[in-house]
């Protein structure tokens, strides 16, 4: 039986994560901690005996550098990689670049919480989680999943909300359940799939 392997990794800590800023489609790099997290993720994957046939990432620096650092640890720096904006973080629109505390002062705690934690209410000029799913899921179904089902060991380095879209489908979660799912930075989640694309096993390497 082919090994239908899919590994999802949220990028390491970014400069704006550290500053408590809404990031979205803005393009800060990793912090020193983020670099360490990404390298550690690669070491964890290597310790599991994993190597890959193909990789996917977003068009944003923090995800791409996380992927590069992981692949360096695994010894696969030349791995074929696809970069696509479908895997970008949720676009926070007018909130992008704002400190989260400043946003609360401007719009109120309750309104900012709604934008951050509701499923289908977007911030001004931005995307809701539902919008992010609508862009990420077709890419997963059309581009990523076929590779996995062909037995190509697949690594995806992306963002908290774009990965939530994939996890929602993989684990058959409701909108309420996916909103509660937190993804640690630089922590690989290893899925092995059945032939019908359902999850056969899951191993979370957080911590």
N, CA, C and O of each residue as an XYZ file, in Angstrom:
828
protein
N       0.847     -1.199      0.000
C       0.000      0.000      0.000
C       0.881      1.247      0.000
O       1.867      1.319      0.734
N       0.526      2.214     -0.816
C       1.293      3.460     -0.834
C       1.051      4.234      0.463
O       0.015      4.096      1.114
N       2.034      5.042      0.808
C       1.964      5.812      2.047
C       1.331      7.171      1.733
O       2.010      8.093      1.283
N       0.041      7.280      1.973
C      -0.668      8.539      1.637
C      -0.440      9.539      2.770
O      -1.272      9.704      3.662
N       0.707     10.192      2.702
C       1.188     11.043      3.790
C       0.944     12.521      3.481
O       1.273     13.006      2.398
N       0.365     13.222      4.450
C       0.155     14.667      4.352
C       0.589     15.301      5.666
O       0.052     14.972      6.724
N       1.561     16.211      5.604
C       2.039     16.898      6.802
C       1.745     18.392      6.675
O       2.131     19.028      5.694
N       1.063     18.941      7.670
C       0.718     20.364      7.702
C       1.549     21.046      8.783
O       1.660     20.545      9.902
N       2.132     22.198      8.437
C       2.930     22.949      9.410
C       2.597     24.433      9.305
O       2.694     25.023      8.229
N       2.205     25.029     10.423
C       2.055     26.472     10.478
C       3.444     27.093     10.601
O       4.305     26.584     11.319
N       3.647     28.198      9.889
C       4.957     28.851      9.904
C       5.416     29.178     11.331
O       4.602     29.303     12.246
N       6.733     29.314     11.498
C       7.289     29.728     12.774
C       6.886     31.161     13.110
O       6.341     31.882     12.274
N       7.163     31.556     14.344
C       6.775     32.901     14.801
C       7.313     33.973     13.848
O       8.484     33.953     13.470
N       6.439     34.905     13.468
C       6.873     36.007     12.612
C       7.114     37.263     13.453
O       6.725     37.342     14.618
N       7.772     38.243     12.817
C       8.049     39.500     13.511
C       6.761     40.162     13.994
O       6.741     40.802     15.046
N       5.698     40.008     13.230
C       4.438     40.657     13.612
C       3.665     39.840     14.638
O       2.909     40.405     15.428
N       3.844     38.505     14.640
C       3.292     37.711     15.751
C       3.861     38.239     17.066
O       3.141     38.420     18.047
N       5.177     38.482     17.060
C       5.863     38.934     18.264
C       5.340     40.297     18.723
O       5.222     40.561     19.919
N       5.028     41.158     17.746
C       4.568     42.518     18.072
C       3.054     42.592     18.292
O       2.505     43.670     18.519
N       2.379     41.418     18.222
C       0.931     41.362     18.444
C       0.153     42.169     17.400
O      -0.839     42.827     17.717
N       0.624     42.104     16.147
C      -0.033     42.829     15.054
C      -0.858     41.861     14.203
O      -0.502     40.693     14.049
N      -1.973     42.371     13.649
C      -2.704     41.625     12.625
C      -1.828     41.574     11.374
O      -1.392     42.612     10.877
N      -1.574     40.385     10.875
C      -0.636     40.245      9.767
C      -1.337     40.036      8.427
O      -1.153     40.826      7.501
N      -2.139     38.980      8.321
C      -2.856     38.724      7.068
C      -1.901     38.553      5.901
O      -0.991     37.724      5.949
N      -2.114     39.354      4.832
C      -1.320     39.231      3.613
C      -0.059     40.092      3.659
O       0.715     40.092      2.701
N       0.163     40.824      4.747
C       1.427     41.534      4.904
C       2.548     40.503      5.001
O       2.293     39.325      5.253
N       3.791     40.946      4.800
C       4.840     39.958      4.556
C       6.065     40.087      5.461
O       7.186     40.164      4.958
N       5.880     40.113      6.778
C       7.047     40.119      7.658
C       7.768     38.768      7.629
O       7.198     37.741      7.260
N       9.026     38.807      8.026
C       9.837     37.593      8.056
C       9.694     36.909      9.422
O       8.971     37.379     10.300
N      10.401     35.791      9.571
C      10.427     35.076     10.838
C      11.316     35.803     11.846
O      12.282     36.466     11.470
N      10.981     35.671     13.122
C      11.880     36.091     14.195
C      12.950     35.010     14.385
O      12.892     33.944     13.772
N      13.925     35.311     15.245
C      14.921     34.286     15.583
C      14.227     33.061     16.182
O      14.613     31.925     15.908
N      13.197     33.304     17.003
C      12.436     32.180     17.559
C      11.731     31.409     16.455
O      11.691     30.179     16.478
N      11.171     32.136     15.483
C      10.493     31.488     14.365
C      11.429     30.620     13.540
O      11.054     29.533     13.101
N      12.655     31.106     13.331
C      13.665     30.312     12.625
C      13.957     29.035     13.406
O      14.040     27.947     12.836
N      14.111     29.186     14.728
C      14.382     28.017     15.581
C      13.216     27.027     15.536
O      13.428     25.815     15.483
N      11.977     27.550     15.557
C      10.791     26.679     15.506
C      10.739     25.896     14.191
O      10.437     24.703     14.180
N      11.038     26.580     13.090
C      10.992     25.928     11.779
C      12.061     24.839     11.677
O      11.798     23.746     11.176
N      13.259     25.146     12.153
C      14.334     24.145     12.128
C      13.992     22.956     13.020
O      14.252     21.807     12.664
N      13.413     23.240     14.171
C      13.007     22.164     15.080
C      11.923     21.297     14.443
O      11.918     20.079     14.617
N      10.999     21.929     13.701
C       9.969     21.152     12.994
C      10.614     20.189     12.013
O      10.197     19.037     11.899
N      11.636     20.665     11.303
C      12.352     19.792     10.374
C      13.029     18.635     11.093
O      13.012     17.502     10.612
N      13.631     18.925     12.255
C      14.282     17.862     13.021
C      13.268     16.830     13.513
O      13.542     15.630     13.523
N      12.096     17.312     13.920
C      11.041     16.386     14.362
C      10.596     15.469     13.223
O      10.381     14.275     13.429
N      10.461     16.029     12.032
C      10.050     15.217     10.884
C      11.138     14.202     10.532
O      10.848     13.049     10.213
N      12.400     14.652     10.595
C      13.509     13.739     10.322
C      13.544     12.609     11.347
O      13.805     11.456     11.005
N      13.274     12.954     12.619
C      13.263     11.938     13.679
C      12.168     10.902     13.454
O      12.279      9.763     13.906
N      11.107     11.305     12.750
C      10.020     10.371     12.412
C      10.377      9.520     11.195
O       9.612      8.645     10.789
N      11.555      9.791     10.618
C      11.976      9.042      9.441
C      11.285      9.479      8.160
O      11.204      8.714      7.200
N      10.786     10.715      8.146
C       9.998     11.166      7.005
C      10.847     11.897      5.975
O      11.757     12.652      6.316
N      10.532     11.656      4.715
C      11.023     12.473      3.613
C       9.833     12.717      2.692
O       8.779     12.102      2.856
N      10.002     13.615      1.723
C       8.850     14.080      0.959
C       9.112     14.047     -0.548
O      10.250     14.104     -1.012
N       8.006     13.952     -1.288
C       8.064     13.968     -2.748
C       7.674     15.313     -3.332
O       8.061     15.635     -4.456
N       6.911     16.103     -2.585
C       6.429     17.386     -3.091
C       6.037     18.267     -1.906
O       5.674     17.768     -0.841
N       6.115     19.579     -2.104
C       5.742     20.515     -1.040
C       4.897     21.642     -1.618
O       4.994     21.980     -2.798
N       4.067     22.213     -0.751
C       3.220     23.355     -1.104
C       3.380     24.429     -0.043
O       3.538     24.122      1.139
N       3.338     25.687     -0.461
C       3.384     26.781      0.490
C       2.660     27.990     -0.095
O       2.205     27.959     -1.238
N       2.557     29.053      0.697
C       1.887     30.273      0.244
C       2.887     31.161     -0.495
O       4.030     30.760     -0.714
N       2.464     32.358     -0.875
C       3.379     33.294     -1.529
C       4.003     34.245     -0.502
O       4.644     35.224     -0.883
N       3.823     33.970      0.789
C       4.314     34.846      1.846
C       5.620     34.310      2.441
O       5.810     33.104      2.598
N       6.511     35.251      2.765
C       7.878     34.916      3.171
C       7.931     33.996      4.380
O       8.727     33.057      4.409
N       7.090     34.255      5.381
C       7.207     33.494      6.630
C       6.909     32.014      6.428
O       7.511     31.166      7.086
N       5.989     31.699      5.529
C       5.693     30.289      5.239
C       6.790     29.674      4.380
O       7.198     28.536      4.613
N       7.270     30.422      3.387
C       8.312     29.900      2.501
C       9.610     29.638      3.262
O      10.261     28.618      3.040
N       9.990     30.552      4.160
C      11.224     30.355      4.935
C      11.075     29.181      5.893
O      12.025     28.427      6.109
N       9.893     29.026      6.464
C       9.655     27.866      7.333
C       9.872     26.579      6.549
O      10.525     25.653      7.032
N       9.325     26.523      5.345
C       9.495     25.337      4.500
C      10.971     25.114      4.181
O      11.462     23.990      4.282
N      11.677     26.170      3.801
C      13.096     26.038      3.455
C      13.909     25.510      4.629
O      14.768     24.644      4.463
N      13.631     26.039      5.816
C      14.379     25.610      7.008
C      14.077     24.161      7.368
O      14.974     23.421      7.770
N      12.817     23.754      7.225
C      12.472     22.345      7.484
C      13.188     21.432      6.493
O      13.763     20.414      6.879
N      13.148     21.798      5.230
C      13.758     20.954      4.200
C      15.272     20.876      4.367
O      15.879     19.853      4.051
N      15.886     21.954      4.861
C      17.325     21.930      5.115
C      17.656     20.891      6.191
O      18.657     20.182      6.091
N      16.814     20.810      7.209
C      17.038     19.831      8.283
C      16.850     18.399      7.784
O      17.553     17.481      8.206
N      15.891     18.230      6.880
C      15.596     16.892      6.358
C      16.611     16.492      5.283
O      16.759     15.310      4.973
N      17.311     17.486      4.715
C      18.258     17.215      3.633
C      17.590     17.140      2.274
O      18.019     16.389      1.399
N      16.511     17.943      2.102
C      15.774     17.931      0.827
C      15.598     19.356      0.284
O      14.493     19.747     -0.093
N      16.673     20.116      0.246
C      16.564     21.525     -0.163
C      16.132     21.693     -1.617
O      15.682     22.772     -2.004
N      16.261     20.651     -2.422
C      15.889     20.749     -3.849
C      14.480     20.219     -4.120
O      14.108     20.035     -5.279
N      13.699     19.974     -3.080
C      12.371     19.380     -3.268
C      11.480     20.273     -4.130
O      11.457     21.493     -3.970
N      10.758     19.647     -5.031
C       9.811     20.377     -5.885
C       8.747     21.037     -5.017
O       8.093     20.372     -4.213
N       8.575     22.362     -5.182
C       7.681     23.135     -4.322
C       6.747     24.000     -5.150
O       7.177     24.668     -6.091
N       5.461     23.986     -4.795
C       4.464     24.849     -5.435
C       4.088     25.972     -4.470
O       3.800     25.716     -3.300
N       4.090     27.215     -4.957
C       3.719     28.377     -4.144
C       2.444     28.976     -4.724
O       2.365     29.236     -5.924
N       1.440     29.196     -3.864
C       0.158     29.703     -4.375
C      -0.533     30.556     -3.318
O      -0.516     30.239     -2.129
N      -1.141     31.644     -3.782
C      -1.816     32.553     -2.837
C      -3.067     31.934     -2.228
O      -3.604     32.461     -1.254
N      -3.540     30.822     -2.790
C      -4.682     30.131     -2.170
C      -4.355     29.690     -0.757
O      -5.252     29.522      0.068
N      -3.060     29.500     -0.472
C      -2.636     29.056      0.863
C      -2.226     30.217      1.761
O      -1.767     30.001      2.882
N      -2.390     31.453      1.274
C      -2.066     32.616      2.105
C      -2.919     32.665      3.361
O      -3.991     32.066      3.439
N      -2.406     33.400      4.344
C      -3.170     33.658      5.557
C      -4.457     34.407      5.200
O      -4.550     35.030      4.143
N      -5.424     34.339      6.076
C      -6.626     35.160      5.952
C      -6.239     36.633      5.823
O      -5.358     37.121      6.532
N      -6.910     37.331      4.910
C      -6.661     38.763      4.709
C      -7.453     39.549      5.753
O      -8.684     39.515      5.764
N      -6.736     40.257      6.628
C      -7.398     41.007      7.696
C      -7.814     42.415      7.277
O      -8.303     43.182      8.107
N      -7.626     42.769      5.996
C      -8.142     44.038      5.490
C      -7.623     45.233      6.271
O      -6.415     45.400      6.441
N      -8.547     46.066      6.745
C      -8.182     47.301      7.443
C      -7.470     47.049      8.766
O      -6.844     47.958      9.312
N      -7.557     45.823      9.291
C      -6.873     45.497     10.542
C      -5.387     45.187     10.326
O      -4.603     45.221     11.275
N      -4.998     44.886      9.084
C      -3.625     44.460      8.807
C      -2.627     45.533      9.237
O      -2.751     46.703      8.876
N      -1.645     45.109     10.008
C      -0.616     46.023     10.479
C      -0.936     46.717     11.784
O      -0.082     47.388     12.364
N      -2.184     46.555     12.256
C      -2.579     47.196     13.514
C      -2.235     46.307     14.708
O      -2.343     45.082     14.638
N      -1.827     46.932     15.787
C      -1.688     46.220     17.047
C      -3.079     45.794     17.514
O      -4.034     46.565     17.422
N      -3.187     44.580     18.008
C      -4.506     44.056     18.390
C      -5.132     44.873     19.524
O      -6.351     45.029     19.575
N      -4.307     45.388     20.423
C      -4.835     46.243     21.497
C      -5.351     47.567     20.944
O      -6.382     48.069     21.392
N      -4.629     48.140     19.958
C      -5.071     49.392     19.330
C      -6.382     49.193     18.577
O      -7.255     50.062     18.578
N      -6.506     48.021     17.928
C      -7.751     47.725     17.198
C      -8.928     47.658     18.170
O     -10.027     48.113     17.855
N      -8.691     47.087     19.350
C      -9.767     47.004     20.344
C     -10.178     48.401     20.814
O     -11.357     48.662     21.054
N      -9.196     49.289     20.941
C      -9.524     50.664     21.350
C     -10.334     51.375     20.279
O     -11.220     52.171     20.591
N     -10.033     51.093     19.023
C     -10.695     51.780     17.911
C     -12.110     51.264     17.674
O     -13.045     52.044     17.496
N     -12.255     49.940     17.674
C     -13.556     49.356     17.310
C     -14.287     48.724     18.497
O     -15.473     48.408     18.396
N     -13.605     48.545     19.591
C     -14.223     47.899     20.753
C     -13.850     46.432     20.838
O     -13.687     45.752     19.825
N     -13.720     45.965     22.047
C     -13.326     44.577     22.318
C     -14.254     43.574     21.653
O     -13.808     42.601     21.045
N     -15.561     43.827     21.780
C     -16.554     42.866     21.267
C     -16.496     42.762     19.750
O     -16.553     41.664     19.197
N     -16.381     43.916     19.069
C     -16.363     43.895     17.604
C     -15.110     43.194     17.080
O     -15.187     42.401     16.142
N     -13.968     43.482     17.678
C     -12.725     42.843     17.230
C     -12.784     41.339     17.484
O     -12.300     40.553     16.669
N     -13.368     40.939     18.594
C     -13.522     39.519     18.887
C     -14.407     38.835     17.844
O     -14.135     37.710     17.426
N     -15.455     39.522     17.435
C     -16.345     38.978     16.388
C     -15.554     38.761     15.093
O     -15.647     37.706     14.465
N     -14.778     39.772     14.708
C     -13.992     39.630     13.476
C     -12.983     38.498     13.579
O     -12.755     37.778     12.606
N     -12.381     38.334     14.743
C     -11.338     37.317     14.900
C     -11.915     35.915     15.048
O     -11.313     34.949     14.580
N     -13.051     35.794     15.681
C     -13.525     34.477     16.087
C     -14.857     34.043     15.481
O     -15.324     32.938     15.754
N     -15.474     34.892     14.665
C     -16.694     34.418     13.994
C     -16.284     33.690     12.719
O     -15.173     33.866     12.220
N     -17.176     32.886     12.207
C     -16.891     32.090     11.013
C     -17.081     32.902      9.735
O     -16.314     32.752      8.784
N     -18.100     33.762      9.711
C     -18.469     34.374      8.428
C     -18.617     35.893      8.475
O     -19.234     36.471      7.581
N     -18.065     36.554      9.498
C     -18.100     38.021      9.562
C     -16.694     38.553      9.278
O     -15.805     38.408     10.117
N     -16.473     39.175      8.092
C     -15.133     39.655      7.771
C     -14.852     41.018      8.392
O     -15.780     41.802      8.593
N     -13.585     41.319      8.703
C     -13.235     42.683      9.091
C     -13.347     43.597      7.878
O     -13.396     43.103      6.752
N     -13.390     44.915      8.069
C     -13.524     45.830      6.929
C     -12.424     45.602      5.894
O     -11.236     45.657      6.215
N     -12.831     45.347      4.655
C     -11.878     45.169      3.566
C     -11.139     43.850      3.569
O     -10.200     43.666      2.795
N     -11.549     42.918      4.439
C     -10.819     41.665      4.561
C     -11.682     40.436      4.352
O     -12.772     40.514      3.786
N     -11.178     39.288      4.822
C     -11.843     38.008      4.642
C     -12.292     37.438      5.989
O     -11.622     37.616      7.007
N     -13.420     36.759      5.976
C     -13.812     35.927      7.110
C     -13.101     34.576      6.982
O     -12.475     34.294      5.960
N     -13.200     33.755      8.011
C     -12.662     32.400      7.891
C     -13.379     31.649      6.769
O     -12.762     30.868      6.044
N     -14.671     31.887      6.632
C     -15.436     31.253      5.553
C     -14.873     31.630      4.184
O     -14.769     30.780      3.299
N     -14.507     32.911      4.008
C     -13.906     33.365      2.747
C     -12.563     32.671      2.507
O     -12.244     32.278      1.385
N     -11.785     32.528      3.581
C     -10.476     31.884      3.467
C     -10.641     30.421      3.060
O      -9.893     29.913      2.224
N     -11.620     29.754      3.653
C     -11.923     28.373      3.271
C     -12.297     28.285      1.800
O     -11.881     27.361      1.101
N     -13.085     29.247      1.334
C     -13.577     29.216     -0.043
C     -12.427     29.326     -1.047
O     -12.550     28.873     -2.185
N     -11.320     29.922     -0.629
C     -10.175     30.018     -1.540
C      -9.194     28.867     -1.361
O      -8.588     28.405     -2.327
N      -9.037     28.397     -0.102
C      -8.037     27.363      0.163
C      -8.521     25.954     -0.191
O      -7.744     25.125     -0.665
N      -9.804     25.690      0.041
C     -10.299     24.323     -0.152
C     -10.245     23.837     -1.597
O      -9.818     22.707     -1.835
N     -10.668     24.658     -2.584
C     -10.555     24.167     -3.959
C      -9.109     23.834     -4.342
O      -8.859     22.872     -5.068
N      -8.173     24.630     -3.854
C      -6.764     24.359     -4.151
C      -6.333     23.034     -3.514
O      -5.613     22.246     -4.126
N      -6.774     22.806     -2.302
C      -6.472     21.528     -1.641
C      -7.042     20.353     -2.436
O      -6.347     19.373     -2.705
N      -8.305     20.470     -2.800
C      -8.981     19.361     -3.483
C      -8.391     19.110     -4.872
O      -8.251     17.960     -5.290
N      -8.043     20.189     -5.589
C      -7.596     20.051     -6.977
C      -6.097     19.806     -7.109
O      -5.657     19.151     -8.053
N      -5.311     20.327     -6.172
C      -3.855     20.271     -6.347
C      -3.139     19.409     -5.301
O      -2.265     18.614     -5.648
N      -3.503     19.562     -4.033
C      -2.753     18.883     -2.969
C      -3.225     17.446     -2.767
O      -2.422     16.514     -2.780
N      -4.532     17.274     -2.582
C      -5.075     15.946     -2.289
C      -4.736     14.910     -3.360
O      -4.389     13.786     -2.999
N      -4.816     15.225     -4.662
C      -4.463     14.213     -5.663
C      -3.029     13.702     -5.504
O      -2.765     12.521     -5.732
N      -2.100     14.584     -5.114
C      -0.720     14.141     -4.877
C      -0.677     13.119     -3.747
O      -0.032     12.076     -3.858
N      -1.376     13.436     -2.656
C      -1.384     12.529     -1.497
C      -1.970     11.174     -1.891
O      -1.420     10.127     -1.549
N      -3.081     11.204     -2.606
C      -3.760      9.958     -2.958
C      -2.962      9.128     -3.972
O      -3.150      7.916     -4.077
N      -2.071      9.792     -4.715
C      -1.178      9.062     -5.626
C      -0.002      8.432     -4.872
O       0.804      7.710     -5.459
N       0.086      8.710     -3.574
C       1.185      8.163     -2.797
C       2.397      9.064     -2.727
O       3.461      8.646     -2.271
N       2.242     10.317     -3.184
C       3.343     11.277     -3.062
C       3.319     11.870     -1.648
O       2.315     12.440     -1.221
N       4.418     11.729     -0.946
C       4.489     12.235      0.429
C       4.544     13.762      0.375
O       5.470     14.340     -0.194
N       3.546     14.402      0.972
C       3.273     15.821      0.728
C       3.426     16.647      1.992
O       2.888     16.304      3.045
N       4.173     17.751      1.873
C       4.418     18.669      2.984
C       3.813     20.025      2.641
O       4.064     20.560      1.561
N       3.014     20.590      3.559
C       2.391     21.898      3.360
C       2.812     22.825      4.492
O       2.553     22.548      5.663
N       3.463     23.927      4.135
C       3.818     24.963      5.112
C       2.978     26.195      4.796
O       3.121     26.799      3.733
N       2.108     26.559      5.723
C       1.195     27.664      5.442
C       0.882     28.425      6.733
O       1.777     28.676      7.539
N      -0.383     28.788      6.926
C      -0.764     29.746      7.958
C      -1.908     29.196      8.809
O      -2.588     28.249      8.414
N      -2.110     29.798      9.974
C      -3.127     29.314     10.891
C      -4.485     29.136     10.247
O      -5.117     28.091     10.407
N      -4.946     30.152      9.514
C      -6.308     30.079      8.978
C      -6.411     29.289      7.684
O      -7.418     28.614      7.468
N      -5.406     29.350      6.814
C      -5.486     28.532      5.597
C      -5.362     27.048      5.950
O      -5.983     26.203      5.306
N      -4.560     26.732      6.972
C      -4.477     25.329      7.406
C      -5.746     24.876      8.102
O      -6.119     23.706      8.011
N      -6.417     25.791      8.800
C      -7.712     25.431      9.395
C      -8.685     24.950      8.319
O      -9.487     24.048      8.561
N      -8.611     25.546      7.147
C      -9.490     25.141      6.045
C      -9.262     23.674      5.688
O     -10.209     22.912      5.489
N      -7.987     23.294      5.611
C      -7.673     21.910      5.266
C      -8.072     20.963      6.392
O      -8.614     19.884      6.153
N      -7.792     21.387      7.627
C      -8.113     20.546      8.789
C      -9.622     20.360      8.927
O     -10.089     19.295      9.331
N     -10.379     21.400      8.590
C     -11.843     21.313      8.680
C     -12.364     20.168      7.811
O     -13.258     19.424      8.215
N     -11.791     20.040      6.613
C     -12.207     18.968      5.708
C     -11.655     17.618      6.168
O     -12.382     16.625      6.211
N     -10.377     17.591      6.509
C      -9.744     16.333      6.898
C     -10.438     15.710      8.110
O     -10.697     14.507      8.143
N     -10.731     16.549      9.101
C     -11.277     16.026     10.364
C     -12.790     16.179     10.471
O     -13.385     15.890     11.510
N     -13.415     16.645      9.361
C     -14.873     16.779      9.299
C     -15.406     17.624     10.466
O     -16.326     17.212     11.171
N     -14.823     18.795     10.655
C     -15.194     19.682     11.754
C     -16.279     20.661     11.331
O     -16.371     21.032     10.161
N     -17.082     21.069     12.274
C     -18.098     22.097     12.034
C     -17.440     23.471     12.114
O     -16.319     23.588     12.610
N     -18.135     24.534     11.622
C     -17.587     25.889     11.783
C     -17.254     26.222     13.234
O     -16.245     26.871     13.510
N     -18.092     25.785     14.149
C     -17.846     26.068     15.566
C     -16.588     25.349     16.054
O     -15.803     25.906     16.821
N     -16.406     24.115     15.606
C     -15.237     23.341     16.048
C     -13.938     23.905     15.473
O     -12.926     23.966     16.173
N     -13.960     24.317     14.200
C     -12.727     24.789     13.583
C     -12.299     26.131     14.168
O     -11.107     26.435     14.222
N     -13.262     26.931     14.603
C     -12.913     28.217     15.217
C     -12.125     28.017     16.513
O     -11.314     28.861     16.893
N     -12.370     26.907     17.175
C     -11.699     26.642     18.457
C     -10.342     25.969     18.279
O      -9.588     25.833     19.242
N     -10.029     25.552     17.070
C      -8.784     24.815     16.835
C      -7.602     25.775     16.768
O      -7.534     26.633     15.887
N      -6.683     25.623     17.697
C      -5.471     26.432     17.702
C      -4.324     25.613     17.116
O      -4.181     24.425     17.406
N      -3.520     26.257     16.300
C      -2.365     25.594     15.703
C      -1.097     26.261     16.215
O      -0.909     27.464     16.033
N      -0.241     25.500     16.844
C       1.018     26.058     17.338
C       1.942     26.369     16.165
O       1.925     25.669     15.153
N       2.746     27.421     16.304
C       3.703     27.745     15.249
C       4.803     26.686     15.210
O       5.314     26.251     16.241
N       5.147     26.290     13.990
C       6.243     25.344     13.809
C       5.996     23.957     14.349
O       6.949     23.253     14.683
N       4.753     23.541     14.446
C       4.433     22.215     14.996
C       3.794     21.335     13.918
O       2.632     21.546     13.572
N       4.525     20.357     13.382
C       3.959     19.509     12.323
C       2.785     18.659     12.812
O       2.789     18.143     13.929
N       1.788     18.531     11.947
C       0.685     17.597     12.159
C       0.735     16.592     11.010
O       0.617     16.960      9.842
N       0.911     15.332     11.357
C       1.130     14.279     10.364
C      -0.153     13.482     10.181
O      -0.663     12.876     11.123
N      -0.665     13.492      8.960
C      -1.855     12.698      8.620
C      -1.451     11.585      7.651
O      -0.621     11.777      6.762
N      -2.054     10.440      7.848
C      -2.027      9.408      6.817
C      -3.472      9.144      6.413
O      -4.347      8.954      7.258
N      -3.701      9.135      5.106
C      -5.067      9.083      4.593
C      -5.405      7.705      4.045
O      -4.542      6.957      3.586
N      -6.691      7.403      4.113
C      -7.219      6.234      3.426
C      -7.400      6.557      1.943
O      -7.291      7.711      1.528
N      -7.675      5.522      1.157
C      -7.835      5.717     -0.286
C      -9.008      6.629     -0.619
O      -9.030      7.242     -1.686
N      -9.998      6.729      0.293
C     -11.153      7.601      0.039
C     -10.937      9.016      0.582
O     -11.881      9.803      0.656
N      -9.695      9.340      0.963
C      -9.257     10.667      1.436
C      -9.623     10.947      2.886
O      -9.335     12.035      3.385
N     -10.244     10.004      3.573
C     -10.495     10.172      5.006
C      -9.203      9.906      5.786
O      -8.257      9.324      5.256
N      -9.176     10.334      7.034
C      -7.964     10.225      7.843
C      -7.843      8.821      8.450
O      -8.739      8.358      9.155
N      -6.737      8.168      8.165
C      -6.455      6.869      8.773
C      -5.775      7.040     10.117
O      -6.058      6.306     11.063
N      -4.862      8.027     10.201
C      -4.185      8.298     11.471
C      -3.718      9.748     11.500
O      -3.538     10.382     10.460
N      -3.526     10.255     12.709
C      -3.071     11.639     12.900
C      -2.068     11.655     14.057
O      -2.291     11.045     15.102
N      -0.967     12.362     13.844
C       0.033     12.538     14.900
C       0.421     14.008     14.963
O       0.946     14.557     13.994
N       0.164     14.644     16.098
C       0.472     16.063     16.287
C       1.793     16.167     17.049
O       1.914     15.666     18.167
N       2.780     16.821     16.435
C       4.109     16.915     17.040
C       4.306     18.217     17.826
O       5.441     18.625     18.071
N       3.229     18.857     18.214
C       3.342     20.073     19.038
C       3.960     19.726     20.387
O       3.744     18.646     20.935
N       4.747     20.692     20.911
C       5.337     20.495     22.230
C       6.624     19.715     22.193
O       7.230     19.475     23.237
